[in-house]
Amino acid sequence: MVRNMDDLDFCLSSHPQSILEGLHSLCSQPKFVDVTLSAGGRDFPCHRGILALCSLYFRSMFSGDFMESIAARVELHDVDPDVLATLLHFAYTGRLTINQGNVEELIRTSSRLQFHAVRAACSRYLQHQIDASNCLGIQEFGEIHGCPEVVAKARAYLLENFEAVQQHEEFLLLEKDQLVACLKDERLQARNDRAWAEAALMWVRHHRDSRIRHLPELLRLARLPHLPESYLTGSLLKDPLVQDSLDCKQLLEDVCREKMNIKPGVSEQGLFRNTPHNLQEVLFVIGGRSLDDSDDDDDDEDEEDGERDPRIHPRNCGFYNTKLQRWHRLPDFPNYNKWGYSVVSLNNDVYVTGGSRGSQSNTWSTTETWKYITREGRWVTVAPMLRPRTNHTSATLNGEIYVIGGTTMDIVEVEHYDPYIDSWALTAPPLKYVSNFTATACLGKLYLIGSCAVKYNALTLQCYNPVIDSWSIVCSPFIPKYLSSPRSVSMDGVIYLIADNTKKVYLYDPDANMWQKIQFLHMLHENGALVALGGQLYVTGGHWKGMEGDYSVEVEVYNRASDSWTVECFLPRLWCYSGCCSVFVDPLRCPELFPDET
């Protein structure tokens, strides 16, 4: 009867969704349900199989030797009926709306009833909400409800933004032991050395009568030996809180006396020996091929992996101490002569993603991700990216790293890295394709600025909202025209933009959605970076002086108060390609200086 002998594999793609929707509609008909949940005086007819598939709590209840396994009605105590209704709606539809009003109850109830998918979604939502005003509260909430990933992200935010956090009410409401633990943490970062002392005074001042007795202990954690004598005697000693505490006055006078007894020209390292590590914000740089490398490096592709002669591959990593104006050496980045990589800092560690394989292979791009652990002073590899990338860009947002572009696809592929679980995941791609771009995070969102690599092609500004995993195109007046290899950075709520082919510098205000020009650079900077450090902008990269001139690698610094650029220093080597970021390190742990080569 049938001539064709081939089998027909029929699949109705809408079947799973239609079955779920059908089961949901049957909940209103008592003959088709097999259990009723009761909470807060409300009844919810449903199906055991659906509950068991979505919740380990209900699977154990219905499959075990419990009375509820055969009961037609199950009472749930201390469960909000509105939240239960939301969870059941998710069980039947796979859809859920999370907002600031329900996220805490959702994560509390989903944890108890073991709706793990809902709990994970709520956890990620909370992580994207962390800011200076709520990070302490979110950290405490995560500790109470067993969300270590939330705790880790909130703690990391506190350590990186301590000066901003201490300006909000949550900081003033900390318990004394919580504040002590915070001040003791060696990873705590502050751009102003006075931040520890100011935080202690602010906290005590909030409830003076009950907290004044804790001030001596707190000031001992305030890194007093690192503070200038003028501040100790001219400000701190004169503070009314210090004047009312004999122990505090004695402590400050002892520190001042020790500082005065140090002979001229003698290092204060001995005075600092018994104090917490003095982390300072520095300019971290990693270089690729340098013009002062040996010509023999061209033959390195044939050498086997293993230890390399430092005379052949010398010094490709270091940092610039802005206070002492010195370049310090760090352990070499293991992959020499690399180019096309991207550098970013997260949780005070440095991550290098993608790029070429340097001297080991001619392969165009890689998935490798390297991490420099600043506290240990060593390089390690972490989870590789999902896509090989070269000439891409990276940025940090909400405690994660986003890498954008650099693949061979005809869309701008994006993925993000979560250091807590050491894994990458794909992210929604931008709406418009760009091949010449930069990205930076600002005010909780990710901004992608770029165009196709065609001269005079105007830039496009695209904005990514991580909460809803969605991109939008921002139509902005006076957006710059084509820029070659643009670089951007966010500082104090605005975005700065430069490029290889121009000395012009642009500023974008996301709140006002307006662009403007600021003072021009003194020179071009190619294949370098734009970094925010200590409230200033640092621009790195090289340029040729004339057609047959020398190659120069000046570092320029922008002062916002005077709207001016100055040449701060030179890169320690004549790198043709380099990546930079800012991190906090203790210079006393890295005493070796770069030789003056440039």
C-alpha positions in Angstrom: 0.0 0.0 0.0 2.9 2.4 0.8 5.6 2.6 -1.9 8.3 4.6 0.1 10.2 2.2 2.4 11.9 5.0 4.4 10.9 5.6 8.0 9.3 8.9 9.0 10.6 10.2 12.3 7.8 12.5 13.4 8.5 15.1 16.2 6.0 17.7 17.4 8.2 20.4 18.8 5.3 22.1 20.7 4.4 18.9 22.5 6.4 19.3 25.8 5.1 22.9 26.3 1.5 22.0 25.4 1.5 19.0 27.8 2.8 21.3 30.6 0.2 23.9 29.8 -2.5 21.2 29.6 -1.5 19.8 33.0 -1.6 23.3 34.4 -5.1 23.8 33.2 -6.2 20.5 34.6 -5.3 21.7 38.1 -8.6 23.4 38.3 -10.5 20.1 37.8 -10.4 17.9 41.0 -10.7 14.6 39.0 -7.3 15.1 37.3 -5.2 16.1 40.3 -3.7 13.7 42.9 -2.5 16.0 45.7 -3.5 19.3 47.2 -0.9 21.5 48.9 -2.1 23.9 51.6 -0.3 27.0 52.9 -1.5 30.0 54.7 -5.1 28.9 54.4 -5.0 28.5 50.6 -5.2 25.3 48.7 -3.2 24.4 45.6 -4.4 21.4 43.6 -1.5 19.9 41.6 0.3 16.7 40.4 2.8 14.7 42.4 4.8 13.9 39.2 5.3 17.5 38.3 6.3 18.4 41.9 8.7 15.5 42.1 10.4 16.5 38.9 10.9 20.1 40.0 11.7 19.7 43.7 13.9 17.2 45.5 11.9 18.0 48.6 8.7 16.7 47.1 10.4 13.8 45.4 11.7 12.6 48.7 8.3 13.2 50.3 6.3 11.3 47.8 8.7 8.4 47.2 9.5 7.8 50.9 7.7 6.0 53.7 6.1 9.2 54.9 2.4 9.7 55.6 2.5 12.5 53.0 3.4 9.9 50.3 -0.2 8.7 50.2 -2.0 11.7 51.6 -4.4 13.6 49.4 -3.6 16.8 51.2 -0.2 18.1 52.4 0.0 21.0 54.8 3.1 23.2 54.4 3.8 25.3 57.5 5.6 28.7 57.5 5.4 29.0 53.7 4.0 32.2 52.2 1.1 31.2 49.9 2.0 33.8 47.3 5.5 32.5 47.0 4.2 28.9 46.8 1.9 30.0 44.0 4.9 31.5 42.2 6.9 28.3 42.5 4.0 26.1 41.3 3.5 28.4 38.4 7.2 27.9 37.5 6.8 24.1 37.8 4.1 24.1 35.2 5.3 26.8 32.8 9.1 27.2 33.4 8.5 30.9 33.7 9.2 33.1 36.7 9.4 36.9 37.5 12.1 37.8 40.0 12.2 41.4 41.4 13.4 43.3 44.4 10.1 42.7 46.2 10.1 38.9 46.0 13.7 37.7 45.6 14.4 37.2 49.3 11.2 35.2 50.0 11.7 33.2 46.8 15.3 32.2 47.6 14.3 31.4 51.2 11.3 29.2 50.1 13.0 27.6 47.1 16.0 26.7 49.3 13.6 25.0 51.8 11.5 23.2 49.2 14.6 22.5 47.1 13.5 24.1 43.8 17.2 24.3 42.8 16.6 25.9 39.4 14.6 28.8 41.1 17.2 29.1 43.8 20.0 29.4 41.2 18.1 32.1 39.3 17.4 34.1 42.5 21.1 33.7 43.5 22.2 35.1 40.2 19.7 37.9 40.4 21.0 38.9 43.9 24.6 38.9 42.6 23.7 41.4 39.9 22.1 43.7 42.5 25.2 44.1 44.7 26.3 47.7 45.2 27.9 49.8 47.9 24.6 50.4 49.7 23.6 46.7 50.1 26.6 44.4 49.8 26.8 43.9 53.6 23.1 43.0 53.8 23.3 40.7 50.8 26.4 39.0 52.3 24.5 38.4 55.6 21.5 37.1 53.8 23.6 34.7 51.8 25.2 33.4 55.0 21.9 32.8 56.6 20.4 31.0 53.7 23.4 28.9 52.6 24.3 30.8 49.4 28.1 30.7 49.4 28.3 32.1 45.8 26.3 35.2 46.9 28.5 35.5 50.0 31.7 35.3 47.9 30.5 38.0 45.4 29.3 40.3 48.1 32.5 39.9 50.1 34.6 40.5 47.0 32.7 43.7 46.3 33.2 44.9 49.9 37.0 44.3 49.7 37.3 46.2 46.4 35.0 49.1 47.3 35.6 49.6 51.0 35.7 53.4 50.8 32.3 53.6 49.1 30.7 51.0 51.3 31.6 52.9 54.5 29.5 55.8 53.4 26.3 53.9 53.7 24.0 53.0 56.6 24.7 49.3 56.5 28.3 49.9 57.4 27.3 51.9 60.5 25.1 49.1 61.6 27.8 46.5 61.6 28.5 44.5 64.8 31.9 45.2 66.3 33.2 41.7 65.5 32.2 42.1 61.8 34.0 45.4 61.6 37.1 44.0 63.2 37.1 41.1 60.7 36.8 43.5 57.9 39.6 45.8 59.0 41.9 42.7 59.6 41.4 41.3 56.1 44.7 41.7 54.2 42.8 41.8 50.9 40.9 45.0 51.9 41.6 47.7 49.3 41.6 51.5 49.7 43.0 54.2 47.6 43.4 56.5 50.6 45.6 55.3 53.4 43.3 57.1 55.8 40.3 55.0 55.0 40.8 52.5 57.9 41.1 55.2 60.5 38.2 57.2 59.1 36.0 54.1 59.0 36.8 53.3 62.7 35.9 56.9 63.7 32.8 57.0 61.6 31.5 53.7 63.1 32.2 54.7 66.7 30.7 58.2 66.2 27.4 56.6 65.1 26.7 55.2 68.6 29.4 57.0 70.6 28.4 56.0 74.1 28.3 52.3 73.5 31.2 52.1 71.0 33.9 54.5 72.3 35.4 51.6 74.3 36.2 49.8 71.1 38.1 52.7 69.5 41.6 51.7 70.7 41.3 48.2 69.3 39.9 49.5 66.0 42.7 52.1 65.6 45.3 49.4 66.1 43.9 47.9 62.9 44.0 51.2 61.0 47.6 50.8 59.6 48.7 53.9 61.6 52.5 53.5 60.8 51.6 54.0 57.1 49.9 57.3 57.7 51.8 60.6 57.3 52.9 62.3 60.6 51.0 65.5 59.5 47.7 63.6 59.5 48.4 61.8 62.7 49.2 64.9 64.7 47.2 67.5 62.8 44.0 65.6 62.4 43.7 62.3 64.1 45.1 63.3 67.5 42.8 66.3 67.6 39.6 64.4 66.9 37.2 64.6 69.9 36.8 60.8 70.1 40.6 60.4 70.4 40.9 63.2 72.9 38.3 61.4 75.1 40.3 58.1 75.1 43.6 58.0 76.9 44.4 54.7 75.3 43.9 56.2 71.8 46.1 59.2 72.6 48.8 57.0 73.9 48.7 54.8 70.9 49.0 57.7 68.4 51.7 59.3 70.4 53.7 56.1 70.4 53.4 55.7 66.6 54.4 59.4 66.1 57.4 58.9 68.3 58.6 55.8 66.4 58.2 57.6 63.1 60.3 60.6 64.4 63.0 58.3 65.7 63.7 56.8 62.2 66.9 58.3 60.9 66.9 60.1 57.6 67.5 57.9 54.7 66.6 54.7 56.6 63.7 52.6 55.4 60.5 52.5 57.5 60.2 48.8 56.7 61.1 47.9 60.2 58.3 50.0 61.6 55.9 48.3 59.2 57.0 44.8 60.1 54.3 44.2 62.7 51.5 46.0 60.8 49.1 44.6 58.2 50.4 44.6 54.6 50.3 48.0 53.0 48.4 47.4 49.7 48.9 50.1 47.2 47.1 50.5 43.9 49.6 50.1 41.0 49.6 49.9 37.2 50.1 46.2 36.2 51.5 45.6 32.8 52.2 42.5 30.7 54.1 42.8 27.5 54.3 40.7 24.3 57.1 41.0 21.7 59.5 43.8 22.5 61.8 45.7 20.0 64.7 45.2 22.4 64.3 41.4 22.3 67.1 39.3 20.7 66.7 38.6 17.0 67.1 34.9 17.9 63.5 34.9 19.1 62.3 34.3 15.6 63.5 30.8 15.9 61.6 30.1 19.1 58.7 28.4 17.4 60.7 25.3 17.0 61.7 25.0 20.6 60.0 22.5 22.8 57.9 23.4 25.8 59.8 23.5 29.0 62.0 25.9 30.9 63.2 28.9 28.9 66.5 30.7 29.1 65.7 34.1 30.8 68.3 35.7 28.7 66.3 34.9 25.6 62.9 35.8 27.1 63.6 38.5 29.7 61.1 40.4 31.8 57.6 40.6 30.4 55.6 41.5 33.5 55.7 44.1 36.2 54.0 47.0 37.8 54.4 50.8 38.2 54.5 52.2 41.7 52.9 55.6 41.3 54.0 56.8 44.7 57.7 56.0 44.2 57.5 56.3 40.4 59.4 53.0 39.9 58.8 49.9 37.8 58.9 46.7 39.8 59.4 43.2 38.3 56.9 40.4 38.7 57.2 36.7 37.7 57.2 36.5 33.9 54.0 35.6 32.1 54.7 32.0 30.9 53.6 32.5 27.3 56.2 34.8 25.7 55.8 36.9 22.6 52.0 36.7 22.9 49.8 39.3 21.1 46.0 39.8 20.6 45.2 38.9 24.3 43.1 40.9 26.7 44.0 41.8 30.3 41.6 42.5 33.1 41.6 42.5 36.9 39.0 40.8 39.1 39.0 40.3 42.9 42.5 41.8 42.8 43.9 39.0 40.5 44.8 39.5 36.9 43.3 37.5 34.1 44.8 37.1 30.6 42.4 35.7 28.0 42.9 34.4 24.5 45.4 35.8 22.0 48.0 34.1 19.8 50.1 31.2 21.0 53.2 33.4 21.2 56.4 31.6 20.3 55.0 28.1 20.6 52.7 27.8 17.5 51.4 29.7 14.5 47.8 29.1 15.6 45.8 32.2 15.2 43.9 32.2 18.5 43.5 30.3 21.7 40.9 29.6 24.4 43.5 29.7 27.2 42.9 31.8 30.3 45.8 32.7 32.7 45.4 34.0 36.2 48.0 35.9 38.2 47.4 35.4 41.9 48.7 38.7 43.4 48.9 37.4 47.0 51.0 34.4 46.0 52.9 36.0 43.1 52.4 33.2 40.6 50.7 32.4 37.3 48.1 29.6 37.0 45.8 28.5 34.3 42.0 28.4 34.9 39.1 27.1 32.9 39.6 27.8 29.2 37.1 30.0 27.3 34.4 28.3 25.2 35.6 30.0 22.0 39.1 30.7 20.7 39.6 34.5 20.6 42.2 37.0 19.4 41.9 40.8 19.4 38.9 40.6 21.6 38.0 42.8 24.6 37.2 42.0 28.2 35.5 43.8 31.1 34.4 42.9 34.6 30.8 43.3 35.7 29.1 42.1 39.0 32.1 39.9 40.0 32.4 38.2 36.6 34.5 38.6 33.5 32.9 39.2 30.1 34.9 38.6 26.9 33.5 40.0 23.7 34.3 39.2 20.0 37.6 38.0 18.6 36.1 34.9 17.0 35.6 34.0 13.3 31.8 34.0 13.5 29.6 36.6 11.8 28.1 37.6 15.2 29.8 39.1 18.2 30.1 36.1 20.5 30.1 36.9 24.2 30.8 34.7 27.2 31.2 35.3 30.9 33.5 33.7 33.5 32.4 33.1 37.1 35.6 32.7 39.3 33.6 31.1 42.1 32.8 28.0 40.0 35.7 28.4 37.6 33.5 28.1 34.5 32.5 30.0 31.4 29.0 30.4 30.0 27.7 31.9 26.8 25.9 35.2 27.0 23.4 36.8 24.6 25.2 38.4 21.6 24.9 42.2 20.8 22.2 43.3 18.4 24.6 44.8 15.9 27.7 43.3 14.5 31.0 45.2 15.1 34.5 44.2 14.3 36.4 47.2 15.8 35.3 47.7 19.3 35.9 48.2 23.1 33.8 47.5 26.1 33.6 48.6 29.7 31.2 48.2 32.7 29.5 51.3 34.1 26.7 51.7 36.7 25.8 48.0 36.6 25.7 47.6 32.8 28.1 46.7 30.1 28.7 49.1 27.2 30.0 48.0 23.9 31.4 50.8 21.6 32.4 50.0 18.1 31.8 49.8 14.4 32.6 47.8 11.3 36.2 48.2 10.2 35.4 50.8 7.6 36.7 54.3 7.7 34.2 57.1 8.5 31.7 54.5 9.7 30.1 56.0 12.8 30.4 54.1 16.1 27.5 52.2 17.6 26.8 52.2 21.3 25.2 49.0 22.7 24.2 48.3 26.3 23.9 45.0 28.0 21.7 44.5 31.1 22.9 41.4 33.0 19.7 41.1 35.0 17.6 40.3 32.0 20.5 39.0 29.8 19.5 41.5 27.0 21.2 44.0 24.8 19.9 47.3 23.5 21.2 49.9 21.1 21.6 53.4 22.6 21.0 56.3 20.2 23.3 59.0 21.6 23.9 62.5 20.2 27.5 63.5 19.2 28.8 59.9 19.2 32.3 59.9 17.7 33.0 58.8 14.2 35.2 55.8 13.2 38.0 55.0 15.7 40.7 52.5 15.1 41.3 50.0 17.9 39.2 52.0 20.5 39.9 51.6 24.2 37.5 52.6 27.1 37.4 52.7 30.8 34.8 53.7 33.4 35.5 56.0 36.3 33.0 57.6 38.7 30.0 56.9 36.6 31.3 58.1 33.2 33.1 56.4 30.3 36.3 57.6 28.7 37.2 56.6 25.2 40.5 56.8 23.1 41.9 55.1 20.0 45.1 54.3 18.2 44.5 56.7 15.3 43.8 59.9 17.2 44.9 62.1 20.1 41.3 63.0 20.8 39.7 61.8 24.1 36.0 61.4 24.5 33.8 61.3 27.6 30.3 59.7 27.7 27.8 60.2 30.5 25.3 57.3 30.6 22.8 59.2 32.8 22.7 62.2 30.5 23.3 60.0 27.3 25.8 62.7 26.1 29.2 62.7 24.5 31.9 65.4 24.8 35.6 65.9 24.1 38.1 66.5 26.8 41.8 67.6 26.6 43.7 65.8 23.8 46.6 63.5 24.4 50.1 64.7 23.7 50.9 61.7 21.4 49.4 58.6 19.8 49.4 55.3 21.8 49.1 52.1 19.8 48.4 48.6 21.0 48.2 49.7 24.6 45.6 50.3 27.3 43.5 52.8 29.1 43.3 52.3 32.9 41.7 54.1 35.8 44.0 54.3 38.8 43.8 56.4 41.9 41.2 58.7 40.4 43.3 59.3 37.3 43.6 57.9 33.8 46.7 56.1 32.6 47.3 55.5 28.8 50.0 53.1 27.6 51.1 52.0 24.2 53.9 52.9 21.7 54.3 55.1 18.7 56.9 55.8 16.0 58.5 59.2 15.9 58.4 59.9 12.2 58.6 57.4 9.3 62.1 56.2 10.2 62.3 57.4 13.8 62.6 55.7 17.1 59.9 53.7 18.8 58.7 55.4 22.0 56.5 54.0 24.9 55.4 57.0 27.0 52.7 56.6 29.7 50.4 59.6 29.9 48.3 60.5 32.9 45.1 62.6 32.9 44.2 64.9 35.8 40.5 65.6 35.9 40.7 68.6 38.1 43.0 70.5 35.7 41.7 68.7 32.5 45.3 68.1 31.5 47.6 65.2 30.3 51.2 64.8 31.5 53.9 62.3 30.6 54.3 60.2 33.8 57.0 57.7 32.7 58.0 55.2 30.0 57.1 51.5 29.9 60.0 49.5 31.1 60.5 47.8 27.7 59.8 48.7 24.1 56.7 46.5 23.9 54.9 46.4 20.5 51.8 45.0 22.3 50.9 45.2 26.0 48.0 44.9 28.3 47.4 46.8 31.5 45.1 47.0 34.5 45.2 48.2 38.1 45.6 46.0 41.1 46.6 46.4 44.8 50.0 44.9 45.8 52.4 45.4 48.7 55.6 46.9 47.1 57.7 45.5 50.0 56.9 42.0 48.7 58.2 42.8 45.2 61.5 44.7 45.8 63.1 43.8 42.4 63.1 46.8 40.1 63.1 46.8 36.3 66.5 47.9 34.8 66.3 51.3 33.0 66.1 50.1 29.4 63.8 52.6 27.6 
